[in-house]
Amino acid sequence: MSRILLNRRSFLVTTASTGAMAILPEWVRAQTATPVKGGRLVVAGDSEPANLNPAIVASNGVFFVASKVIEPLAEQSYDGKDGLDPRLAMSWEGSADGRTATFKLREGVTWHDGKPFTSADVAFSALEVWKKLQNLGRVVFKNLESVETPDDHTAVFKFSQPTPFQLIRNALPVVTSVVPKHLYEGTDIAKNPANQKLVGTGPFKFGEYKPGEYYLLKRNDAYWGQDEPLLDEIVYQFLPDRAAAGNALEAEELQLAAFSAVPLADLERISKVPGLKVYSNGYEGLTYQLIVEINHRRKELADVKVRQALAHAIDHDFVVKTIFLGYAKSSTGPVPAYDRTFFEPDVTKYAFDHAKAGALLDEAGYKRGADGNRFKLKLLPAPFFNETKQFGDYLRQALAKIGIDAQIVSNDTPAHLKAVYTDHDFDITVATPVYRSDPAISTTILFESGLPAGVPFSNQYGYANAEVDKLVKDAASEIDAEKRVGLYKELQKKVMDDLPLINVAEFSFITVARDSVQNVSNNPRWAVSNWSDVWLKG
């Protein structure tokens, strides 16, 4: 039997094809011995973000490194109340009218430069960073008016409009990374050197960054967590070829590879290698969505019939079975099916149908030319994962069959983000937004118009619909839970009719680690949590 450690709640329990791999029927916790301190953990590096500050860029490529250094108010948990465990906040409470949220903060915490952490840091982060600059915080804290700090360990958020506390609570792990006021106040926050040389309160301090080689994090001996962290160092080692992660693990050059850095095609073999373990839990709070973003500034793509044709050209079953090897499921819209609260199944669907796609393009006035093509598109597959690049190749072939010549442009991560979300230099792009437990956190930002250029993973494709904007606005201030759910279900129906982008699949990830690495995957956002309790067994 292959050694795959799986939580009962794991995304892959319900989505992986039974033939893909043998998996254990329940979560087996890795820790079986007394933790020991010390040692260096060498990890497969994921990417090199231009801005490593999670208070500004709330994305998993940033969190993967920065979450060990900069902490949020709370983190997701399998067992905590409301699915949360305290971090810099010990408790949180919302008022009945939705206009106040009160946080009691942890005492005895210091920044890595020795300054005390206080409520002033939270107030500054919320008002000057999350609300004004952060890709997701701009949505969640749009109506944040002020933050009162009656003492050093209390922060009272005041909202100009009713704001659902359910949303604030769900968003805490993702949007509340706190930065030191004394290093950012009075500076150009977006260009502050501390965005790369991080200073936080977390279990690890930023050590060194060598472009193209590694990030080095070092133990914070003054960490507030009792007897934590257990590791001395974490090294994120960048590989010239992501597909090499499996070989590096076998050769003990790496001890851990997260976010499916080991290709899915290698998992069956890797799972049988002595000394390696494969984990598919620890990503429940990170459901990724494979989507096709469409630049509505392009005349052809502004036509809904053309967008519908693109959708009909995509074979979801092929994508799930061939690209993801069954470790995904077909998507029907912007809210994943697993979210029983917000998911709306009764939406317009676009079955794989080449004939229908061709007919729609003919109706839109784009007949095939003498060479068989109707028009050309510039296609930018996101370089984040093997699967996004593979899907880019598939999409090019799928569109060729309906007479659209999609020319692939490949970039590294910084160049891709700039081209798509700042310069708008694309026609279609493969993207992977993350659904984070509530549509207001990271889903409505994909459809809301008027967002400034440069906001990653947001509507930078020029889509604008007044009805959709109104639904987003109304839901953001609706504190009646049932009515709020209804608004988001209506939103799903509207955008699946209008098709501003194309949802293709929902997927999660795999972690592969040496069996010496303990406490792997013990919370729903493990790869992007602080790893303070991770240790190495000799």
TORDOSE-814604 format. One line per 3 residues: for each residue z, y, x of C-alpha. Coordinates in steps of 0.1 Angstrom, whole numbers. Example, Ala and Ser with C-alpha at 12.3 -4.5 7.8 and 13.67 -1.06 7.14 Angstrom:
78/-45/123  71/-11/137
***
This chain:
0/0/0  -9/34/13  20/58/20
14/86/-4  45/105/-15  39/118/-50
61/138/-74  59/127/-110  49/162/-119
22/163/-93  -11/177/-104  -29/148/-90
-11/122/-111  -31/134/-141  -63/144/-124
-71/120/-95  -95/92/-104  -77/59/-102
-103/45/-79  -99/73/-53  -68/60/-36
-38/38/-42  -7/60/-49  29/54/-53
41/58/-89  70/81/-82  82/107/-58
99/92/-27  119/118/-8  113/118/29
147/126/42  168/95/50  188/106/80
211/134/91  191/166/99  190/176/136
183/211/150  156/220/175  120/212/182
86/227/178  64/219/147  27/222/154
6/228/123  -31/230/117  -38/267/112
-56/276/80  -70/311/85  -65/344/104
-60/371/77  -68/407/87  -35/417/70
-7/392/73  17/411/50  23/392/18
37/423/1  2/437/3  -20/406/2
-4/380/-21  -26/350/-12  -19/315/1
-38/321/34  -13/348/41  18/331/26
11/300/47  24/318/78  41/349/65
65/331/40  85/319/69  91/354/81
91/377/50  110/365/19  106/371/-19
134/376/-44  131/340/-56  111/309/-49
99/281/-72  120/250/-75  118/215/-90
154/217/-102  165/254/-105  170/273/-137
136/284/-151  121/266/-121  134/291/-96
158/292/-66  174/324/-53  162/340/-21
169/377/-15  180/380/-52  210/359/-64
204/366/-101  180/384/-125  182/395/-161
159/413/-184  167/437/-213  158/429/-249
134/458/-251  114/448/-221  120/480/-202
147/470/-177  151/441/-152  182/439/-131
185/420/-98  217/412/-80  208/409/-43
221/386/-16  248/401/7  251/397/45
213/397/51  198/415/81  162/423/91
149/407/123  155/440/141  192/439/132
191/465/104  209/456/71  189/445/41
198/466/10  185/475/-25  167/505/-9
143/480/7  136/464/-27  131/497/-44
107/509/-16  88/476/-16  84/476/-54
73/512/-59  53/519/-27  39/485/-19
38/460/-48  29/485/-74  4/506/-54
-12/482/-29  -7/446/-37  -36/427/-53
-13/410/-79  16/434/-80  -7/462/-92
-10/441/-124  26/428/-128  42/462/-119
16/485/-134  42/500/-157  71/501/-132
84/537/-134  115/537/-111  140/515/-94
176/525/-95  200/514/-68  235/519/-80
248/500/-49  234/483/-18  231/450/-37
218/460/-71  182/469/-80  174/480/-116
137/481/-124  127/506/-151  94/502/-169
76/529/-189  62/504/-213  78/471/-225
71/444/-199  77/408/-207  106/395/-186
89/361/-188  61/376/-167  84/392/-142
104/360/-138  73/338/-134  59/363/-108
90/365/-85  78/339/-59  44/354/-56
46/392/-59  81/402/-46  79/398/-8
103/425/5  95/446/35  118/469/56
118/504/43  129/518/77  97/505/93
72/515/65  85/547/50  64/578/60
36/556/75  2/546/64  15/514/48
-19/496/47  -24/502/85  12/498/97
13/475/128  41/456/111  14/441/88
4/419/117  36/418/138  58/409/108
95/419/105  113/402/78  146/385/67
133/349/68  143/319/88  117/325/115
107/356/135  71/365/143  66/355/180
30/358/191  -6/358/178  -36/349/200
-68/354/180  -87/321/176  -59/302/191
-25/303/174  4/320/156  38/314/170
70/318/150  105/315/165  139/306/151
159/335/136  195/328/148  209/354/124
194/339/93  216/341/62  210/304/53
239/283/65  229/261/95  193/271/90
166/270/101  165/237/118  133/241/138
132/262/170  95/271/166  64/267/144
30/269/159  -1/273/138  -28/259/160
-64/269/150  -90/242/152  -126/249/161
-135/223/135  -113/218/104  -126/182/101
-109/175/134  -74/178/118  -72/140/111
-80/131/147  -55/156/160  -28/142/138
-36/107/150  -35/118/186  -1/136/180
-16/169/190  -6/181/155  23/171/134
13/186/101  -19/196/82  -16/212/48
-40/225/22  -63/195/25  -72/204/61
-78/166/65  -110/161/45  -105/141/13
-130/116/25  -107/107/54  -75/102/33
-80/65/26  -82/57/63  -55/82/73
-31/69/48  -31/35/66  -25/50/101
10/41/114  31/72/119  13/93/93
22/101/57  1/117/30  18/139/4
1/151/-28  32/168/-43  44/203/-32
14/221/-47  23/221/-84  28/259/-84
-6/264/-67  -33/252/-90  -66/263/-75
-97/271/-96  -132/266/-83  -152/294/-98
-186/312/-93  -182/349/-92  -212/369/-104
-222/404/-93  -230/422/-126  -246/451/-107
-276/428/-102  -300/434/-131  -307/397/-137
-271/388/-136  -260/415/-160  -279/395/-187
-255/370/-204  -284/346/-210  -289/344/-172
-251/338/-167  -252/310/-193  -282/295/-176
-262/293/-143  -234/276/-161  -257/250/-177
-271/242/-142  -238/230/-129  -228/193/-132
-190/194/-134  -188/156/-132  -208/155/-100
-186/182/-85  -153/164/-94  -164/130/-84
-186/137/-53  -172/169/-38  -135/164/-47
-136/125/-48  -118/126/-81  -90/149/-69
-98/176/-94  -107/179/-130  -135/198/-148
-125/233/-160  -132/247/-194  -119/282/-189
-96/306/-170  -63/289/-179  -59/254/-166
-54/226/-192  -20/217/-177  -4/250/-190
5/239/-225  18/273/-233  -12/294/-227
-42/270/-226  -68/274/-253  -91/244/-257
-113/258/-285  -136/279/-263  -174/280/-258
-184/252/-234  -216/250/-212  -227/214/-208
-249/203/-179  -284/208/-192  -314/218/-170
-337/222/-200  -313/245/-218  -308/266/-186
-346/269/-181  -351/279/-217  -324/307/-214
-341/320/-183  -374/321/-201  -359/339/-230
-344/365/-207  -379/372/-193  -376/354/-160
-405/329/-159  -412/307/-130  -437/322/-105
-465/304/-87  -440/290/-62  -418/277/-90
-391/304/-84  -379/330/-109  -359/352/-85
-337/350/-54  -299/353/-51  -276/359/-21
-249/331/-23  -217/335/-3  -195/303/-3
-159/311/5  -151/296/39  -115/287/29
-119/250/24  -143/222/31  -149/218/-6
-159/254/-12  -185/251/15  -197/218/1
-199/233/-34  -220/262/-20  -245/237/-7
-245/219/-40  -249/251/-60  -279/261/-40
-296/228/-48  -286/230/-85  -300/265/-89
-332/255/-72  -338/230/-99  -339/258/-125
-361/280/-104  -335/302/-87  -337/305/-49
-301/309/-37  -300/318/-1  -266/310/16
-249/336/37  -219/321/57  -191/343/70
-157/338/84  -127/346/62  -123/384/70
-160/390/68  -163/371/35  -134/390/19
-149/423/30  -184/415/19  -172/404/-16
-142/425/-24  -149/457/-6  -187/460/1
-198/440/-30  -225/426/-8  -233/394/-27
-250/382/-58  -230/351/-65  -200/337/-45
-179/306/-46  -142/316/-50  -109/299/-54
-84/320/-73  -49/304/-79  -34/301/-113
3/310/-110  21/300/-142  13/331/-162
-22/346/-170  -9/381/-162  -1/372/-126
-35/363/-112  -59/356/-140  -63/388/-160
-71/406/-127  -103/385/-126  -115/402/-158
-99/437/-160  -123/465/-151  -117/496/-131
-99/480/-102  -103/498/-69  -126/483/-42
-108/462/-15  -85/443/-38  -90/406/-29
-94/380/-55  -99/405/-83  -128/417/-105
-150/433/-79  -182/421/-95  -186/451/-119
-178/433/-151  -165/457/-178  -158/449/-214
-136/473/-235  -124/444/-258  -113/424/-228
-96/454/-212  -77/460/-245  -65/424/-247
-53/426/-211  -35/459/-218  -19/447/-251
-7/414/-236  9/432/-206  34/450/-229
39/424/-256  74/411/-254  71/388/-285
63/355/-267  43/340/-296  21/371/-300
17/373/-262  4/337/-261  -20/345/-290
-35/375/-271  -41/354/-240  -58/327/-261
-80/353/-277  -88/365/-242  -99/330/-231
-123/328/-261  -138/362/-254  -145/356/-217
-160/322/-223  -184/338/-247  -192/367/-223
-191/345/-192  -183/372/-165  -177/343/-141
-181/305/-143  -151/282/-141  -161/248/-126
-130/228/-116  -92/228/-112  -78/212/-80
-48/209/-58  -42/198/-22  -30/172/1
-6/174/31  -7/150/59  22/148/84
37/127/111  65/106/98  89/125/121
85/156/100  113/157/73  117/176/40
80/179/34  69/189/-1  103/194/-17
94/224/-38  63/232/-60  50/258/-35
61/240/-4  33/249/20  38/286/13
77/285/12  100/292/41  105/257/56
141/266/66  152/230/59  123/213/77
133/192/107  120/167/132  133/132/135
133/118/170
***
